[in-house]
Amino acid sequence: MSVVEINFDGIVGPSHNYAGLSLGNLAATKNAGDVSHPRAAALQGVAKMRRNMAMGLAQGFFLPLPRPNAAWLDALSANEATDPALIAGAWSASSMWTANAATVSPAADTADGRCHLTVANLVTMPHRSQEWPDTLAQLRLAFANTAHFAVHEPVPPCFGDEGAANHMRFASQHGEAGLEVFVYGRSGGPFPARQHEQASRIVARRHGVEHSLFIEQNPEAIAAGAFHNDVVAVANEHVLFTHAQAFVDPQGTYDAIRERFAGVEVVEVPSEAVSLADAVGSYLFNAQLITPPDGAMTLVVPEECRDNDAVWNWLQTMQEGHGPIRRVEVVDVRQSMANGGGPACLRLRVVADPLAVDPRFVLDSEKADRIEAVIEQWWPEKIAAADVGDDRLADTVQTARAKLLEALELSGLL
């Protein structure tokens, strides 16, 4: 069995729009009401996946969820005269950010030797709270091999759980036993702390995680727009890449990790070099930190990092220092970034044997060609705020998704 890290990216759905529904997500609220470009957004996402494959990485994908969600509106007794935010919520394409799809514990970390996934309940934001049933259906199809995987229902909704965006893992190599770090919030100033400590502890217990650590996110970071931990910190194998203000007790956090995983290397970006505002605005830490087959650890950052002088200068200095992160790659995911999601938001990391995954969810060049062809033909070119709720656009969105599912032999998910 060949165990590797597989990145499962969300295909940006045909209803991608800028409704500004996510309190605390500064990019999403800043761009509320702007015209979105679903076709360009989806093609940018596929291009990012192709780039990962070109580096020799295993790549998977998840499909857009059915939108608009009429059943959700019916449950809310909502119609065209209702609060526009509820209508917009039913159209939300936010499931594209698969870092919030689930929390994943690799088989090497768990008591029963299987990879465990708990679908996130996402209860803090109404427009995201509707996602988990359809996400669970995809997870149970993609990871149906019960000899390798255990897929769990969400944590009870009294505790907010937002998935892998608040979870880090340290191991010498992906397939070896490691330390799982769960990051929770208690306060976020004017914004809600979305990941509850009890939710994280429930996930660790149900997964049978043998080595875990629970760390509090800095309220100042949440108040600055780091609504998930992965906006200010990311880990890969033995490396922690973090902003100095990511955690309530930074040095205590580093010491606690070292106590349980002695080989950790901390790459801390000081506030004097990159402010919290610059970190959040550029999504420097919402990057994919990956290890290609050549072993040169690589940070995949959005174009916005190159646009920010302080961030770009720091990245150049980091590379000149010959530390553990050897390369920086830049990708264009501006459509996702404008709604508050960078390269890391768009992917869920699953350490597993690719042959144990339903092959329909595993990407290759030919399948990417098929996906791009459907997007080019069927995805709307643009959506204005006034278009959300339009019946003709709803038909277009539903047809586009159906065409994609048909092309990928996944029409059963309709």
Protein Blocks (a to p, Z undefined) as FASTA:
>chain_A
ZZddddddddddfkbccehlaghiaklmmmgoiacdfklmmmmmmmmmmmmmmnopacdd
ddddddddfklmmmnopafkbcfklmmmmmpcklmmmmlmpccddfklpmnopacddddf
klmpmklmmmmmmmmmmmmmmmmplklpccdddddfkbccebjmlcccddfbfkbccddd
ddddfbehjaccfbdfklmmmmmmmnopabdcdddddfklmmnopabfklmgccehjbcc
ddfklpmblmlmmmmmmmmmmkbccddddfklmcfklmmmnommlcccdddfkopacddd
dfklmmpmklmmmmmmmmmnopablbdcdddfkkmmmnopafklmpccddddfklpcfkl
pccfklmmmmmmmmmmmmcfbdcfklgopaklmmmmmmmmmmmmmmnopmmmZZ
